[in-house]
């Protein structure tokens, strides 16, 4: 099966602290993968690597069949293929929902459209489809600063989908939501991605919720992969081991 992500022997340090250590990972095209683990485990660092923002790492990394360079960003003409959903939403408050979602098209337009905000019929059709899929069509004219937290997160997701990425990276997309709303957001992300054949990798501090929407789960602790396993096979004991560190010194790694 074609791989969306292939990592081999990835190491990275922040000063004297080793943030990623000997990471080997492959992700299939169209797969939904959850990265779980305690704070400081390396989840966000790993997403930054995949997004092309991390520097001075060692190893081999391929994203969407293109090698990443540890000292410089990916070329501009490939960046739109990877979409990022931020925990803080990163919306333009004074703009409408429609305008914020249309901003997702900037990476797919020519220089003139990016500079002047001139979008064609294709751009408008894509944004219209995304607004419908995310349940935002009726609030398209509403300003972003008039939205609730859950609505703002949906706008951020819609903007990412409008970008037409092949890979979506989501860093703690439900960290500020209760479990019920977290499920709605993860269902939206993974469902919309599956409909479009997009690969999704998301981080979460809610492992039980994540298991419901990921095909596979990677457990990280202290920059290392502790386990990787299909979601249906992850037990409460494995999760407790990951967060409490009961067996981390023995290098628990379960692959199935």
C-alpha positions, 0 to 999 in steps of 0.5 A: 500500500502507498505510504503517506509518511515514512520515517526512519531513525528520526532523532531531534534535540532541543538543546540538551533535551532529546525530543525525538529518539529513534522514531520509525513510522509509516502511515498508509494513504487514507489512514487516520492515526492518533498520537497519544501520550503525556505532555512532553512526549514529543507529539507536537514535535513530531507533527512539526517535523511532518509539517516541515517546520522542525529543523536540525533533526537526523534520520530520513523522512518522506512525506507524500513521496517527497523527502524532507530537508532538516535545514530548510522548509519544503518548497512553496508549491508543495506546502498546500498538500499538507494542511494543519489544524491548530489548537488556537484556530488561527482565524482572522476575527474581523473576517466572515466565516466564508472569508476565513474558509476561502483563505484555505485556497490561498496556497492553491491560487496564483500569485495575483489571487493570493495578493488580491484575494481574487478567487475563481469559480472552482475556488468558490465551489470548493468552499461551498462544498466544504461549508456544507460538509462542516455545517457552516453554510448558514453562518457563512456571513457571520464574523469569526469573532462572533462564534463559539469555540466549537464553531471556530474550530469547525471554521478552522477545519473547513479552512483546512479542507478547502486547501485540498490537502493530501495530509491533515495534521491536527495538534490537539484539535479537541483539547478545550472541549468536553468529551461529547464535543470532542467526539463531534469534532474528531468525527468531523475531521476524520469523516470529511477526510475519509470522504476525500481520501485524505490521510489524518494524523492527530494528537490528543490528551483524550485517548479513549475518545481518540480510539473511536476515530483513529484506525491506529494509535501511536503511544509516545513517551519521552520522545520514543514510540512506546507502542503502535497498535490498531485502535480496537486492540488498545486496552486500558492497561496499555494506556495506563502504562503509557501515561503512568510509565509503569513499563516504559523503562522496559521499552514496551512496544506492541505492534499488531 
